[in-house]
Amino acid sequence: MKNFLVLLVLSLSFTSCKKDKSDSVPQPQVTYEELLAGKVHNYWDISKITVDGQEDDVNWACMKDNVWVFNRNAEFLELCIGLKCESLELPSYRGAWNFSSDKKVLNVTEDNWSYSYKLIKLTDSELIVSYYDDDKHLIEFTLNKIESQSN
């Protein structure tokens, strides 16, 4: 009988130590759209470009000073700052963006072109996307969010 009472007391003490799941505060879920575009917009700076896994600062130097802007209203803006890729390149291009329904693809359209980028990584500070160019080379962009006070 004494052993039974000891087991009963021990079992009650273990069950009372369990953390009640209802006491935990639920964490808000951040959507892909909010990670990419913030509450109003986010500015992203291209920090690295690779071609078939090799960093390429020579052929893509004109892109590395561009800034991509994603607005919550699905508007996309590319600001071409510094080096120009083409002599007739405009200072900026407007377009639109959206995610595929499974959030694995970031679609960007701008003037006369559109890309479907494979979404590799999206955090509150880093965006990594890739696509295959016309010559079947794998192009990968790594972008870092530029902190903004108005976001």
Phi and psi in radians as a Rosetta constraint file:
Dihedral C 1 N 2 CA 2 C 2 CIRCULARHARMONIC -1.108 0.35
Dihedral N 2 CA 2 C 2 N 3 CIRCULARHARMONIC -0.715 0.35
Dihedral C 2 N 3 CA 3 C 3 CIRCULARHARMONIC -1.104 0.35
Dihedral N 3 CA 3 C 3 N 4 CIRCULARHARMONIC -0.659 0.35
Dihedral C 3 N 4 CA 4 C 4 CIRCULARHARMONIC -1.104 0.35
Dihedral N 4 CA 4 C 4 N 5 CIRCULARHARMONIC -0.744 0.35
Dihedral C 4 N 5 CA 5 C 5 CIRCULARHARMONIC -1.143 0.35
Dihedral N 5 CA 5 C 5 N 6 CIRCULARHARMONIC -0.678 0.35
Dihedral C 5 N 6 CA 6 C 6 CIRCULARHARMONIC -1.127 0.35
Dihedral N 6 CA 6 C 6 N 7 CIRCULARHARMONIC -0.783 0.35
Dihedral C 6 N 7 CA 7 C 7 CIRCULARHARMONIC -1.100 0.35
Dihedral N 7 CA 7 C 7 N 8 CIRCULARHARMONIC -0.693 0.35
Dihedral C 7 N 8 CA 8 C 8 CIRCULARHARMONIC -1.120 0.35
Dihedral N 8 CA 8 C 8 N 9 CIRCULARHARMONIC -0.787 0.35
Dihedral C 8 N 9 CA 9 C 9 CIRCULARHARMONIC -1.125 0.35
Dihedral N 9 CA 9 C 9 N 10 CIRCULARHARMONIC -0.746 0.35
Dihedral C 9 N 10 CA 10 C 10 CIRCULARHARMONIC -1.117 0.35
Dihedral N 10 CA 10 C 10 N 11 CIRCULARHARMONIC -0.749 0.35
Dihedral C 10 N 11 CA 11 C 11 CIRCULARHARMONIC -1.163 0.35
Dihedral N 11 CA 11 C 11 N 12 CIRCULARHARMONIC -0.643 0.35
Dihedral C 11 N 12 CA 12 C 12 CIRCULARHARMONIC -1.185 0.35
Dihedral N 12 CA 12 C 12 N 13 CIRCULARHARMONIC -0.642 0.35
Dihedral C 12 N 13 CA 13 C 13 CIRCULARHARMONIC -1.197 0.35
Dihedral N 13 CA 13 C 13 N 14 CIRCULARHARMONIC -0.613 0.35
Dihedral C 13 N 14 CA 14 C 14 CIRCULARHARMONIC -1.221 0.35
Dihedral N 14 CA 14 C 14 N 15 CIRCULARHARMONIC -0.704 0.35
Dihedral C 14 N 15 CA 15 C 15 CIRCULARHARMONIC -1.243 0.35
Dihedral N 15 CA 15 C 15 N 16 CIRCULARHARMONIC -0.511 0.35
Dihedral C 15 N 16 CA 16 C 16 CIRCULARHARMONIC -1.346 0.35
Dihedral N 16 CA 16 C 16 N 17 CIRCULARHARMONIC -0.281 0.35
Dihedral C 16 N 17 CA 17 C 17 CIRCULARHARMONIC -1.488 0.35
Dihedral N 17 CA 17 C 17 N 18 CIRCULARHARMONIC -0.220 0.35
Dihedral C 17 N 18 CA 18 C 18 CIRCULARHARMONIC -1.067 0.35
Dihedral N 18 CA 18 C 18 N 19 CIRCULARHARMONIC 2.391 0.35
Dihedral C 18 N 19 CA 19 C 19 CIRCULARHARMONIC -1.342 0.35
Dihedral N 19 CA 19 C 19 N 20 CIRCULARHARMONIC 2.277 0.35
Dihedral C 19 N 20 CA 20 C 20 CIRCULARHARMONIC -1.340 0.35
Dihedral N 20 CA 20 C 20 N 21 CIRCULARHARMONIC 2.116 0.35
Dihedral C 20 N 21 CA 21 C 21 CIRCULARHARMONIC -1.123 0.35
Dihedral N 21 CA 21 C 21 N 22 CIRCULARHARMONIC -0.445 0.35
Dihedral C 21 N 22 CA 22 C 22 CIRCULARHARMONIC -1.241 0.35
Dihedral N 22 CA 22 C 22 N 23 CIRCULARHARMONIC -0.287 0.35
Dihedral C 22 N 23 CA 23 C 23 CIRCULARHARMONIC -1.389 0.35
Dihedral N 23 CA 23 C 23 N 24 CIRCULARHARMONIC -0.310 0.35
Dihedral C 23 N 24 CA 24 C 24 CIRCULARHARMONIC -1.320 0.35
Dihedral N 24 CA 24 C 24 N 25 CIRCULARHARMONIC 2.458 0.35
Dihedral C 24 N 25 CA 25 C 25 CIRCULARHARMONIC -1.500 0.35
Dihedral N 25 CA 25 C 25 N 26 CIRCULARHARMONIC 2.192 0.35
Dihedral C 25 N 26 CA 26 C 26 CIRCULARHARMONIC -1.171 0.35
Dihedral N 26 CA 26 C 26 N 27 CIRCULARHARMONIC 2.434 0.35
Dihedral C 26 N 27 CA 27 C 27 CIRCULARHARMONIC -1.509 0.35
Dihedral N 27 CA 27 C 27 N 28 CIRCULARHARMONIC 2.391 0.35
Dihedral C 27 N 28 CA 28 C 28 CIRCULARHARMONIC -1.165 0.35
Dihedral N 28 CA 28 C 28 N 29 CIRCULARHARMONIC 2.498 0.35
Dihedral C 28 N 29 CA 29 C 29 CIRCULARHARMONIC -1.589 0.35
Dihedral N 29 CA 29 C 29 N 30 CIRCULARHARMONIC 2.239 0.35
Dihedral C 29 N 30 CA 30 C 30 CIRCULARHARMONIC -1.663 0.35
Dihedral N 30 CA 30 C 30 N 31 CIRCULARHARMONIC 2.246 0.35
Dihedral C 30 N 31 CA 31 C 31 CIRCULARHARMONIC -1.392 0.35
Dihedral N 31 CA 31 C 31 N 32 CIRCULARHARMONIC 2.826 0.35
Dihedral C 31 N 32 CA 32 C 32 CIRCULARHARMONIC -1.035 0.35
Dihedral N 32 CA 32 C 32 N 33 CIRCULARHARMONIC -0.695 0.35
Dihedral C 32 N 33 CA 33 C 33 CIRCULARHARMONIC -1.087 0.35
Dihedral N 33 CA 33 C 33 N 34 CIRCULARHARMONIC -0.709 0.35
Dihedral C 33 N 34 CA 34 C 34 CIRCULARHARMONIC -1.250 0.35
Dihedral N 34 CA 34 C 34 N 35 CIRCULARHARMONIC -0.638 0.35
Dihedral C 34 N 35 CA 35 C 35 CIRCULARHARMONIC -1.067 0.35
Dihedral N 35 CA 35 C 35 N 36 CIRCULARHARMONIC -0.739 0.35
Dihedral C 35 N 36 CA 36 C 36 CIRCULARHARMONIC -1.333 0.35
Dihedral N 36 CA 36 C 36 N 37 CIRCULARHARMONIC -0.780 0.35
Dihedral C 36 N 37 CA 37 C 37 CIRCULARHARMONIC -1.955 0.35
Dihedral N 37 CA 37 C 37 N 38 CIRCULARHARMONIC -0.059 0.35
Dihedral C 37 N 38 CA 38 C 38 CIRCULARHARMONIC 1.184 0.35
Dihedral N 38 CA 38 C 38 N 39 CIRCULARHARMONIC -2.793 0.35
Dihedral C 38 N 39 CA 39 C 39 CIRCULARHARMONIC -1.411 0.35
Dihedral N 39 CA 39 C 39 N 40 CIRCULARHARMONIC -0.509 0.35
Dihedral C 39 N 40 CA 40 C 40 CIRCULARHARMONIC -2.174 0.35
Dihedral N 40 CA 40 C 40 N 41 CIRCULARHARMONIC -0.954 0.35
Dihedral C 40 N 41 CA 41 C 41 CIRCULARHARMONIC -2.861 0.35
Dihedral N 41 CA 41 C 41 N 42 CIRCULARHARMONIC 2.760 0.35
Dihedral C 41 N 42 CA 42 C 42 CIRCULARHARMONIC -2.308 0.35
Dihedral N 42 CA 42 C 42 N 43 CIRCULARHARMONIC 2.477 0.35
Dihedral C 42 N 43 CA 43 C 43 CIRCULARHARMONIC -1.788 0.35
Dihedral N 43 CA 43 C 43 N 44 CIRCULARHARMONIC 2.329 0.35
Dihedral C 43 N 44 CA 44 C 44 CIRCULARHARMONIC -2.178 0.35
Dihedral N 44 CA 44 C 44 N 45 CIRCULARHARMONIC 2.258 0.35
Dihedral C 44 N 45 CA 45 C 45 CIRCULARHARMONIC -1.812 0.35
Dihedral N 45 CA 45 C 45 N 46 CIRCULARHARMONIC 2.287 0.35
Dihedral C 45 N 46 CA 46 C 46 CIRCULARHARMONIC -1.305 0.35
Dihedral N 46 CA 46 C 46 N 47 CIRCULARHARMONIC 2.054 0.35
Dihedral C 46 N 47 CA 47 C 47 CIRCULARHARMONIC -1.798 0.35
Dihedral N 47 CA 47 C 47 N 48 CIRCULARHARMONIC -0.381 0.35
Dihedral C 47 N 48 CA 48 C 48 CIRCULARHARMONIC -2.715 0.35
Dihedral N 48 CA 48 C 48 N 49 CIRCULARHARMONIC 2.432 0.35
Dihedral C 48 N 49 CA 49 C 49 CIRCULARHARMONIC -2.276 0.35
Dihedral N 49 CA 49 C 49 N 50 CIRCULARHARMONIC 2.233 0.35
Dihedral C 49 N 50 CA 50 C 50 CIRCULARHARMONIC -2.093 0.35
Dihedral N 50 CA 50 C 50 N 51 CIRCULARHARMONIC 2.594 0.35
Dihedral C 50 N 51 CA 51 C 51 CIRCULARHARMONIC -2.135 0.35
Dihedral N 51 CA 51 C 51 N 52 CIRCULARHARMONIC 2.071 0.35
Dihedral C 51 N 52 CA 52 C 52 CIRCULARHARMONIC 0.881 0.35
Dihedral N 52 CA 52 C 52 N 53 CIRCULARHARMONIC 0.713 0.35
Dihedral C 52 N 53 CA 53 C 53 CIRCULARHARMONIC 1.488 0.35
Dihedral N 53 CA 53 C 53 N 54 CIRCULARHARMONIC -0.095 0.35
Dihedral C 53 N 54 CA 54 C 54 CIRCULARHARMONIC -1.864 0.35
Dihedral N 54 CA 54 C 54 N 55 CIRCULARHARMONIC 2.279 0.35
Dihedral C 54 N 55 CA 55 C 55 CIRCULARHARMONIC -1.104 0.35
Dihedral N 55 CA 55 C 55 N 56 CIRCULARHARMONIC 2.387 0.35
Dihedral C 55 N 56 CA 56 C 56 CIRCULARHARMONIC -2.285 0.35
Dihedral N 56 CA 56 C 56 N 57 CIRCULARHARMONIC 1.677 0.35
Dihedral C 56 N 57 CA 57 C 57 CIRCULARHARMONIC -1.626 0.35
Dihedral N 57 CA 57 C 57 N 58 CIRCULARHARMONIC -0.175 0.35
Dihedral C 57 N 58 CA 58 C 58 CIRCULARHARMONIC -1.498 0.35
Dihedral N 58 CA 58 C 58 N 59 CIRCULARHARMONIC -1.065 0.35
Dihedral C 58 N 59 CA 59 C 59 CIRCULARHARMONIC -1.237 0.35
Dihedral N 59 CA 59 C 59 N 60 CIRCULARHARMONIC -0.406 0.35
Dihedral C 59 N 60 CA 60 C 60 CIRCULARHARMONIC -1.958 0.35
Dihedral N 60 CA 60 C 60 N 61 CIRCULARHARMONIC 0.237 0.35
Dihedral C 60 N 61 CA 61 C 61 CIRCULARHARMONIC -0.990 0.35
Dihedral N 61 CA 61 C 61 N 62 CIRCULARHARMONIC -0.607 0.35
Dihedral C 61 N 62 CA 62 C 62 CIRCULARHARMONIC -1.187 0.35
Dihedral N 62 CA 62 C 62 N 63 CIRCULARHARMONIC -0.336 0.35
Dihedral C 62 N 63 CA 63 C 63 CIRCULARHARMONIC -1.559 0.35
Dihedral N 63 CA 63 C 63 N 64 CIRCULARHARMONIC -0.442 0.35
Dihedral C 63 N 64 CA 64 C 64 CIRCULARHARMONIC -1.205 0.35
Dihedral N 64 CA 64 C 64 N 65 CIRCULARHARMONIC -0.281 0.35
Dihedral C 64 N 65 CA 65 C 65 CIRCULARHARMONIC -1.756 0.35
Dihedral N 65 CA 65 C 65 N 66 CIRCULARHARMONIC 0.107 0.35
Dihedral C 65 N 66 CA 66 C 66 CIRCULARHARMONIC -1.388 0.35
Dihedral N 66 CA 66 C 66 N 67 CIRCULARHARMONIC 2.673 0.35
Dihedral C 66 N 67 CA 67 C 67 CIRCULARHARMONIC -2.128 0.35
Dihedral N 67 CA 67 C 67 N 68 CIRCULARHARMONIC 2.305 0.35
Dihedral C 67 N 68 CA 68 C 68 CIRCULARHARMONIC -1.755 0.35
Dihedral N 68 CA 68 C 68 N 69 CIRCULARHARMONIC 2.302 0.35
Dihedral C 68 N 69 CA 69 C 69 CIRCULARHARMONIC -2.062 0.35
Dihedral N 69 CA 69 C 69 N 70 CIRCULARHARMONIC 2.153 0.35
Dihedral C 69 N 70 CA 70 C 70 CIRCULARHARMONIC -1.945 0.35
Dihedral N 70 CA 70 C 70 N 71 CIRCULARHARMONIC 2.100 0.35
Dihedral C 70 N 71 CA 71 C 71 CIRCULARHARMONIC -1.724 0.35
Dihedral N 71 CA 71 C 71 N 72 CIRCULARHARMONIC 2.645 0.35
Dihedral C 71 N 72 CA 72 C 72 CIRCULARHARMONIC -1.122 0.35
Dihedral N 72 CA 72 C 72 N 73 CIRCULARHARMONIC -0.406 0.35
Dihedral C 72 N 73 CA 73 C 73 CIRCULARHARMONIC -1.429 0.35
Dihedral N 73 CA 73 C 73 N 74 CIRCULARHARMONIC 0.272 0.35
Dihedral C 73 N 74 CA 74 C 74 CIRCULARHARMONIC 1.285 0.35
Dihedral N 74 CA 74 C 74 N 75 CIRCULARHARMONIC 0.267 0.35
Dihedral C 74 N 75 CA 75 C 75 CIRCULARHARMONIC -1.513 0.35
Dihedral N 75 CA 75 C 75 N 76 CIRCULARHARMONIC 2.432 0.35
Dihedral C 75 N 76 CA 76 C 76 CIRCULARHARMONIC -2.012 0.35
Dihedral N 76 CA 76 C 76 N 77 CIRCULARHARMONIC 2.472 0.35
Dihedral C 76 N 77 CA 77 C 77 CIRCULARHARMONIC -2.421 0.35
Dihedral N 77 CA 77 C 77 N 78 CIRCULARHARMONIC 2.236 0.35
Dihedral C 77 N 78 CA 78 C 78 CIRCULARHARMONIC -1.916 0.35
Dihedral N 78 CA 78 C 78 N 79 CIRCULARHARMONIC 2.102 0.35
Dihedral C 78 N 79 CA 79 C 79 CIRCULARHARMONIC -1.707 0.35
Dihedral N 79 CA 79 C 79 N 80 CIRCULARHARMONIC 2.090 0.35
Dihedral C 79 N 80 CA 80 C 80 CIRCULARHARMONIC -1.675 0.35
Dihedral N 80 CA 80 C 80 N 81 CIRCULARHARMONIC 1.766 0.35
Dihedral C 80 N 81 CA 81 C 81 CIRCULARHARMONIC -1.911 0.35
Dihedral N 81 CA 81 C 81 N 82 CIRCULARHARMONIC 2.409 0.35
Dihedral C 81 N 82 CA 82 C 82 CIRCULARHARMONIC 1.391 0.35
Dihedral N 82 CA 82 C 82 N 83 CIRCULARHARMONIC -2.162 0.35
Dihedral C 82 N 83 CA 83 C 83 CIRCULARHARMONIC -1.095 0.35
Dihedral N 83 CA 83 C 83 N 84 CIRCULARHARMONIC 2.436 0.35
Dihedral C 83 N 84 CA 84 C 84 CIRCULARHARMONIC -1.765 0.35
Dihedral N 84 CA 84 C 84 N 85 CIRCULARHARMONIC 2.421 0.35
Dihedral C 84 N 85 CA 85 C 85 CIRCULARHARMONIC -1.344 0.35
Dihedral N 85 CA 85 C 85 N 86 CIRCULARHARMONIC -0.519 0.35
Dihedral C 85 N 86 CA 86 C 86 CIRCULARHARMONIC -2.408 0.35
Dihedral N 86 CA 86 C 86 N 87 CIRCULARHARMONIC 2.647 0.35
Dihedral C 86 N 87 CA 87 C 87 CIRCULARHARMONIC -1.096 0.35
Dihedral N 87 CA 87 C 87 N 88 CIRCULARHARMONIC -0.520 0.35
Dihedral C 87 N 88 CA 88 C 88 CIRCULARHARMONIC -1.681 0.35
Dihedral N 88 CA 88 C 88 N 89 CIRCULARHARMONIC 0.220 0.35
Dihedral C 88 N 89 CA 89 C 89 CIRCULARHARMONIC -1.084 0.35
Dihedral N 89 CA 89 C 89 N 90 CIRCULARHARMONIC 2.344 0.35
Dihedral C 89 N 90 CA 90 C 90 CIRCULARHARMONIC -1.351 0.35
Dihedral N 90 CA 90 C 90 N 91 CIRCULARHARMONIC 2.790 0.35
Dihedral C 90 N 91 CA 91 C 91 CIRCULARHARMONIC -1.221 0.35
Dihedral N 91 CA 91 C 91 N 92 CIRCULARHARMONIC -0.353 0.35
Dihedral C 91 N 92 CA 92 C 92 CIRCULARHARMONIC -2.759 0.35
Dihedral N 92 CA 92 C 92 N 93 CIRCULARHARMONIC 2.773 0.35
Dihedral C 92 N 93 CA 93 C 93 CIRCULARHARMONIC -2.308 0.35
Dihedral N 93 CA 93 C 93 N 94 CIRCULARHARMONIC 2.408 0.35
Dihedral C 93 N 94 CA 94 C 94 CIRCULARHARMONIC -1.892 0.35
Dihedral N 94 CA 94 C 94 N 95 CIRCULARHARMONIC 2.629 0.35
Dihedral C 94 N 95 CA 95 C 95 CIRCULARHARMONIC -2.952 0.35
Dihedral N 95 CA 95 C 95 N 96 CIRCULARHARMONIC -2.636 0.35
Dihedral C 95 N 96 CA 96 C 96 CIRCULARHARMONIC -2.439 0.35
Dihedral N 96 CA 96 C 96 N 97 CIRCULARHARMONIC 2.840 0.35
Dihedral C 96 N 97 CA 97 C 97 CIRCULARHARMONIC -2.476 0.35
Dihedral N 97 CA 97 C 97 N 98 CIRCULARHARMONIC 2.715 0.35
Dihedral C 97 N 98 CA 98 C 98 CIRCULARHARMONIC -2.829 0.35
Dihedral N 98 CA 98 C 98 N 99 CIRCULARHARMONIC 2.851 0.35
Dihedral C 98 N 99 CA 99 C 99 CIRCULARHARMONIC -1.733 0.35
Dihedral N 99 CA 99 C 99 N 100 CIRCULARHARMONIC 2.618 0.35
Dihedral C 99 N 100 CA 100 C 100 CIRCULARHARMONIC -1.139 0.35
Dihedral N 100 CA 100 C 100 N 101 CIRCULARHARMONIC 2.846 0.35
Dihedral C 100 N 101 CA 101 C 101 CIRCULARHARMONIC -1.064 0.35
Dihedral N 101 CA 101 C 101 N 102 CIRCULARHARMONIC -0.508 0.35
Dihedral C 101 N 102 CA 102 C 102 CIRCULARHARMONIC -1.594 0.35
Dihedral N 102 CA 102 C 102 N 103 CIRCULARHARMONIC 0.049 0.35
Dihedral C 102 N 103 CA 103 C 103 CIRCULARHARMONIC 1.119 0.35
Dihedral N 103 CA 103 C 103 N 104 CIRCULARHARMONIC 0.393 0.35
Dihedral C 103 N 104 CA 104 C 104 CIRCULARHARMONIC -1.703 0.35
Dihedral N 104 CA 104 C 104 N 105 CIRCULARHARMONIC -0.207 0.35
Dihedral C 104 N 105 CA 105 C 105 CIRCULARHARMONIC -2.291 0.35
Dihedral N 105 CA 105 C 105 N 106 CIRCULARHARMONIC 2.338 0.35
Dihedral C 105 N 106 CA 106 C 106 CIRCULARHARMONIC -1.858 0.35
Dihedral N 106 CA 106 C 106 N 107 CIRCULARHARMONIC 1.973 0.35
Dihedral C 106 N 107 CA 107 C 107 CIRCULARHARMONIC -1.634 0.35
Dihedral N 107 CA 107 C 107 N 108 CIRCULARHARMONIC 2.242 0.35
Dihedral C 107 N 108 CA 108 C 108 CIRCULARHARMONIC -2.247 0.35
Dihedral N 108 CA 108 C 108 N 109 CIRCULARHARMONIC 2.208 0.35
Dihedral C 108 N 109 CA 109 C 109 CIRCULARHARMONIC -2.069 0.35
Dihedral N 109 CA 109 C 109 N 110 CIRCULARHARMONIC 2.529 0.35
Dihedral C 109 N 110 CA 110 C 110 CIRCULARHARMONIC -2.733 0.35
Dihedral N 110 CA 110 C 110 N 111 CIRCULARHARMONIC 2.106 0.35
Dihedral C 110 N 111 CA 111 C 111 CIRCULARHARMONIC 0.811 0.35
Dihedral N 111 CA 111 C 111 N 112 CIRCULARHARMONIC -1.947 0.35
Dihedral C 111 N 112 CA 112 C 112 CIRCULARHARMONIC -1.739 0.35
Dihedral N 112 CA 112 C 112 N 113 CIRCULARHARMONIC 0.288 0.35
Dihedral C 112 N 113 CA 113 C 113 CIRCULARHARMONIC -2.444 0.35
Dihedral N 113 CA 113 C 113 N 114 CIRCULARHARMONIC 2.817 0.35
Dihedral C 113 N 114 CA 114 C 114 CIRCULARHARMONIC -2.589 0.35
Dihedral N 114 CA 114 C 114 N 115 CIRCULARHARMONIC 2.567 0.35
Dihedral C 114 N 115 CA 115 C 115 CIRCULARHARMONIC -2.276 0.35
Dihedral N 115 CA 115 C 115 N 116 CIRCULARHARMONIC 2.538 0.35
Dihedral C 115 N 116 CA 116 C 116 CIRCULARHARMONIC -1.981 0.35
Dihedral N 116 CA 116 C 116 N 117 CIRCULARHARMONIC 1.756 0.35
Dihedral C 116 N 117 CA 117 C 117 CIRCULARHARMONIC -1.535 0.35
Dihedral N 117 CA 117 C 117 N 118 CIRCULARHARMONIC 2.329 0.35
Dihedral C 117 N 118 CA 118 C 118 CIRCULARHARMONIC -1.260 0.35
Dihedral N 118 CA 118 C 118 N 119 CIRCULARHARMONIC 2.235 0.35
Dihedral C 118 N 119 CA 119 C 119 CIRCULARHARMONIC -1.469 0.35
Dihedral N 119 CA 119 C 119 N 120 CIRCULARHARMONIC 1.940 0.35
Dihedral C 119 N 120 CA 120 C 120 CIRCULARHARMONIC -1.607 0.35
Dihedral N 120 CA 120 C 120 N 121 CIRCULARHARMONIC -0.756 0.35
Dihedral C 120 N 121 CA 121 C 121 CIRCULARHARMONIC -2.658 0.35
Dihedral N 121 CA 121 C 121 N 122 CIRCULARHARMONIC 2.404 0.35
Dihedral C 121 N 122 CA 122 C 122 CIRCULARHARMONIC -2.514 0.35
Dihedral N 122 CA 122 C 122 N 123 CIRCULARHARMONIC 1.981 0.35
Dihedral C 122 N 123 CA 123 C 123 CIRCULARHARMONIC -2.181 0.35
Dihedral N 123 CA 123 C 123 N 124 CIRCULARHARMONIC -3.055 0.35
Dihedral C 123 N 124 CA 124 C 124 CIRCULARHARMONIC -1.267 0.35
Dihedral N 124 CA 124 C 124 N 125 CIRCULARHARMONIC -0.092 0.35
Dihedral C 124 N 125 CA 125 C 125 CIRCULARHARMONIC -2.324 0.35
Dihedral N 125 CA 125 C 125 N 126 CIRCULARHARMONIC -0.197 0.35
Dihedral C 125 N 126 CA 126 C 126 CIRCULARHARMONIC -2.426 0.35
Dihedral N 126 CA 126 C 126 N 127 CIRCULARHARMONIC 2.433 0.35
Dihedral C 126 N 127 CA 127 C 127 CIRCULARHARMONIC -2.250 0.35
Dihedral N 127 CA 127 C 127 N 128 CIRCULARHARMONIC 2.212 0.35
Dihedral C 127 N 128 CA 128 C 128 CIRCULARHARMONIC -2.213 0.35
Dihedral N 128 CA 128 C 128 N 129 CIRCULARHARMONIC 2.163 0.35
Dihedral C 128 N 129 CA 129 C 129 CIRCULARHARMONIC -2.330 0.35
Dihedral N 129 CA 129 C 129 N 130 CIRCULARHARMONIC 2.761 0.35
Dihedral C 129 N 130 CA 130 C 130 CIRCULARHARMONIC -2.527 0.35
Dihedral N 130 CA 130 C 130 N 131 CIRCULARHARMONIC 2.823 0.35
Dihedral C 130 N 131 CA 131 C 131 CIRCULARHARMONIC -2.761 0.35
Dihedral N 131 CA 131 C 131 N 132 CIRCULARHARMONIC 2.867 0.35
Dihedral C 131 N 132 CA 132 C 132 CIRCULARHARMONIC -1.750 0.35
Dihedral N 132 CA 132 C 132 N 133 CIRCULARHARMONIC 2.235 0.35
Dihedral C 132 N 133 CA 133 C 133 CIRCULARHARMONIC -1.375 0.35
Dihedral N 133 CA 133 C 133 N 134 CIRCULARHARMONIC -3.102 0.35
Dihedral C 133 N 134 CA 134 C 134 CIRCULARHARMONIC -1.080 0.35
Dihedral N 134 CA 134 C 134 N 135 CIRCULARHARMONIC -0.465 0.35
Dihedral C 134 N 135 CA 135 C 135 CIRCULARHARMONIC -1.594 0.35
Dihedral N 135 CA 135 C 135 N 136 CIRCULARHARMONIC 0.201 0.35
Dihedral C 135 N 136 CA 136 C 136 CIRCULARHARMONIC 1.198 0.35
Dihedral N 136 CA 136 C 136 N 137 CIRCULARHARMONIC 0.447 0.35
Dihedral C 136 N 137 CA 137 C 137 CIRCULARHARMONIC -1.558 0.35
Dihedral N 137 CA 137 C 137 N 138 CIRCULARHARMONIC 2.422 0.35
Dihedral C 137 N 138 CA 138 C 138 CIRCULARHARMONIC -1.450 0.35
Dihedral N 138 CA 138 C 138 N 139 CIRCULARHARMONIC 2.004 0.35
Dihedral C 138 N 139 CA 139 C 139 CIRCULARHARMONIC -1.817 0.35
Dihedral N 139 CA 139 C 139 N 140 CIRCULARHARMONIC 2.248 0.35
Dihedral C 139 N 140 CA 140 C 140 CIRCULARHARMONIC -2.209 0.35
Dihedral N 140 CA 140 C 140 N 141 CIRCULARHARMONIC 2.250 0.35
Dihedral C 140 N 141 CA 141 C 141 CIRCULARHARMONIC -1.882 0.35
Dihedral N 141 CA 141 C 141 N 142 CIRCULARHARMONIC 2.306 0.35
Dihedral C 141 N 142 CA 142 C 142 CIRCULARHARMONIC -1.940 0.35
Dihedral N 142 CA 142 C 142 N 143 CIRCULARHARMONIC 2.173 0.35
Dihedral C 142 N 143 CA 143 C 143 CIRCULARHARMONIC -2.146 0.35
Dihedral N 143 CA 143 C 143 N 144 CIRCULARHARMONIC 2.538 0.35
Dihedral C 143 N 144 CA 144 C 144 CIRCULARHARMONIC -2.020 0.35
Dihedral N 144 CA 144 C 144 N 145 CIRCULARHARMONIC 2.415 0.35
Dihedral C 144 N 145 CA 145 C 145 CIRCULARHARMONIC -1.220 0.35
Dihedral N 145 CA 145 C 145 N 146 CIRCULARHARMONIC 2.345 0.35
Dihedral C 145 N 146 CA 146 C 146 CIRCULARHARMONIC -1.573 0.35
Dihedral N 146 CA 146 C 146 N 147 CIRCULARHARMONIC 2.121 0.35
Dihedral C 146 N 147 CA 147 C 147 CIRCULARHARMONIC -1.140 0.35
Dihedral N 147 CA 147 C 147 N 148 CIRCULARHARMONIC 2.408 0.35
Dihedral C 147 N 148 CA 148 C 148 CIRCULARHARMONIC -2.346 0.35
Dihedral N 148 CA 148 C 148 N 149 CIRCULARHARMONIC 2.485 0.35
Dihedral C 148 N 149 CA 149 C 149 CIRCULARHARMONIC -1.305 0.35
Dihedral N 149 CA 149 C 149 N 150 CIRCULARHARMONIC -0.471 0.35
Dihedral C 149 N 150 CA 150 C 150 CIRCULARHARMONIC -1.540 0.35
Dihedral N 150 CA 150 C 150 N 151 CIRCULARHARMONIC 0.048 0.35
